[in-house]
Amino acid sequence: MVEKIKTLMKKAPFVRAFLKTRFCRAMMFWPGVWRYRLALLSSDRGPHEAFTRFCRNPSQLPALTGPTLDFLDPASLGRPLRIVVLACSTGAEPYSFASAIVHERSDIEFEMVAGDINQELVEKCQQGVYTREEVYNHETLCDDFVSRTFVSDDGQAYHVRSNIMKHVEFMPLDALDTNLVEKTGKADILMLQNVLLNVEPDLAHKMFVNMLSLLNEKAVVFLDGVDLHQRAELTERHGLEPLNYQVQKIHDEVWQIRKDGWPQLYWGVEPYWPHRKDALRHYATIYLHETK
């Protein structure tokens, strides 16, 4: 069938032109969106879909060390920048972000608190030792990131470098804990990535509100791994403004990881569609918070 379509396109240039039109692409895009909405209603969510990996969304790292830190202006704080990471799983994400700051912004003093509800995962994070398979679990990971983040004597056990580990404290944390702020302190940067992915919408909203209580008056929220419609609704309702930086590139990285689930499974994610009127808020993964 594919070959027949290719042959038809060669013989009929107008068909090729039609397939490139916005109308045709919309006809192919929107049915998937509607099917996905049905999947959200019928899917049984649970803690069985995770996308933990080092440097998962590579383009978020320059977004962190560039416009995020520019917005926060750490030099004006008079104290170390404070980053809180919830649902940190095996520690891949906090160590990835800490590595980026150490490597790209050595002038910044920062502290990171990361936690997970699973005590065994917290203990693994504290050890900071990973197998080769855990480190190289996706093809986009670059050797430069690995060499500046890990030390390995035998090519099998990878130890997080001490100049990165010293910035990160791991502890058991529950996103629904109403005393969360007493354990983590207030956050200048709050990482909520894949926290809400496996949670029913009502509970996700409750968790989101509780986690927002951690924000300082001026803060940044990283928010990936959530239904895009729900993310747009929650961020707008709570006054978070999307950061307009490499939005499509970051979303495309997310899509590469979760595309196999769309539109039939709740954890899937739609391809980037630039013609949405709310495209920036819908596809952004980084949001700015500032109390006026």
N, C-alpha and C positions, 0 to 999 in steps of 0.2 A: 504493500500500500504506500509506504514511504517513497519507494522508487517511482511509483506511478505519479505521485504528487510532484516529485522533483522534475519528472519528464514533462508534466503539464505546465509547470512554471517556466521551463525552458521554451516551450512551444508557445506559451501565452503570456507575454510580458505584463499584460494588464492584470492577470491573476497575481503575479508577483507584486505588482504595485498595490493591489487591493489588500494583500496580506500584511502590508506594511502600514496600512492606514490605521488611524486611531480608532475608527469605528470597528474594524475587524478585530483589533487587539482587545478592545473592550468586550466584544462578543465572546472571546476566549477567556477573558479574565474574570468577569463578574459571575458567571455560573459557578466557578470555583469558590468564590467568596461566599455565595449563598449555600453551597454544599458544606463549606467549612462551618458556617453558622449552625447548620443542622448537626454537624459532628460535635460541636460544643455542647449542644443540648442533650445529646444521646450518649456521649462518652462517659465512661466511669474513670474519673481521675484518681490518681494515687501516686505514692512515692516510687514510681517505677520507671520514670523517664528522666534521665539526667544527661547533661552534655558537658560534664566537667573535663577540662583539658587546659594545658598551659597555653597562654597566648591565644585564647579561643577566638576573640575578635581583635585581630592585630591592629586595626585602625583606631580602636578605642584608646590604645596606649599613647599615640601622639595627641589625641584629643585630651587625655589626662594631663600630659606634661606641657601641653601648649595652652589652648584657650581656657581649659578648666582652671589651671593654676593662675593664669592671667586674670581671670574673673575674681578669684579669691584673694589674690595679692598676699601671699603668705608672709612677706616681709613686714607687712603692716599689722600682723596679728600680735606680735610681742610674745609669742609662744610657739611651740611646734604645731604644725598642721596636724589635725586629727582625722583619721580615716576609719570608718567602721564598715566591716564586711559581714553580712548576715548570710546564713546558709552556705558557709564556705566550703563544705564538702571535704575533699582531700587536701585543700589548701592551694590548688593550682592557681586560682584567680588572685588571692591576696599576694602570693609570691610573685606572680606575673606583674602586677601593678607596682609592687614595692621595687622590683627589679628595674622597671621602667623609670621610676623616679630617681633611684640611686644612680642609674646610668646616664640619664638625660638631664636631670636637675639636681646635681650634687650640692647645689647651694641651698636646697630646701631642707629644713629640719622637719621631720614628720614622725608621727606615731600611728601605728595601725593596730586596731583591735578586730580580731576576726573570730567568728564562732559558728558552731553548728549544734543542733539538738542531739546529734549522735556522738556520744562520748568516745567511741572507738575512733571515729574520724578525727576528733579533736586531738587525740593522742598521736595519731599518724602525722597530723600537721605539725605538732610540736617537735616531732623527730626530724622532719625536713629531709627525709630520705625516700627516694623513688626509684623504681626499676626503669630500665631503658624503655620498656613497653609503655609505662605510665607517662614518661616524658615525651616520647615520640609517638603519640597516639593520633596524630593527624598530619597530613602531608604538607600543610602550609607552615609548619613550625620551622623557623630558620636556625641555622647553626650558630649564628651570632648571638641570638637570644639564649640558647643553651649554654654557650661558653661563658657568658657574663653572669648567668644565673646559678650554674651548678659547677661542682667539682666532682670528677669521677676518676678513680685510680684504675679501675678495671673495665670501664665501659659498660658495666651492668648496674652498679649502684650509684645513683646520682644524688649528691648531697647539696642542698641549697647553701650558697656561700654565706659565710658568717656576717659579712657587711650588709646582707639583705635580711637575714633572720633576726638580727638585733632590733629591727624596726617593727617586727610583728609579734603581737601577743595573742595566743589562741586560748579560748575558753569555751565552755558549754554555754550556748545562748539559744533562747526560745523567742522567736519573733512575736509571739503572743504574750510574752511576759510583760505585765504592766509596770514592772520595776526595771525594765531594760536599761533605761538611761543611767541608773545607779551603777550598773555593771560596765557599761561601755563609755560613759561620758557623752557629752554632746559631740556631734560630728560636723566637720566642715565638708567632708565628702562621705556620702552614704552609698554603699554598693548593695543593691537589691537585685542581683542578677540570678535568674532562675529560682527565685524565692517563691514566686506565686504561680509557677508553671503548673504544678500538680494540685492546686488548691481550688476548691469550688468558689464561684464568684463572690458569694456573701462573706465567706470566711476570708477570702483574699482582700476584700475591702477593709475588713476589721484589722487584718494584719498590716495593711498598708498605712492606715491611720495611726496605728500604734508605732510603727517604725518611723513615720514622719516626725513623731515627738522627739526624735533624737537630733533633729536638725538645729544647727546654730542659726542665727538671724540671717546670715549669708552663707549659703551652702550649695552643693551640687549633688544631684542624685543620678547614679547610673542604674538604669532600669531596663534590663533585657530579660528574656525568658518569661513572657507573659502574653496573654491574648492582646493583640494590637488594639482592638476596639476598647477593651477594658483599660488598657494603659492610657489611651487618648482621653477617655472619660475621667479617669482618676486624676491624671496630671492637670487637666483643665479645672476640675472641680476644686483642687487644692492649690491652685495658683502657681504651679510649676511651669516655667517657660522652656520650650525645647531649645537646645543649643544647635544652631545652624552651622554644623561643621561636619563635612564628609558623611552626611546622613545616608545617602544612597550607598556609598562604599561600605559603610558599617553594616547597613541592612543586608546588603548582598552577602557579606560574610556570615551573618546570622542565617540567611536563607540557604546557603550552601550546606550548613549543618543540619537544618531542620526541614529541608524541602521535601524529603521523602514522606513526611507525614501530612503534607498539604495536598488536597483539602479534606482528606478522609479521616484524619486523626486530630485530636485537640491540641497536640503539641507541635503540629506543623505550622509553617508560617508562609504567608503569601509572597509572591515575587513583588519587587518594587513596581508601583504603578504611579508614575509622576503626575497623572491627571486628576488625582484625588484633590478636592479643594482643601483638605486638611492634611496634605501629604507630609508636611514638616512635623506636625505633632504626632501623626499616625506612625511614622517610621523612625522618628528620633529615638535614641536610646539614652540620651544624656539630657538632664533637665536642670535648670537654674532656679534657685529659691532665694528670695530676698524679701525680708520683712520691711515694709515701708514705714 
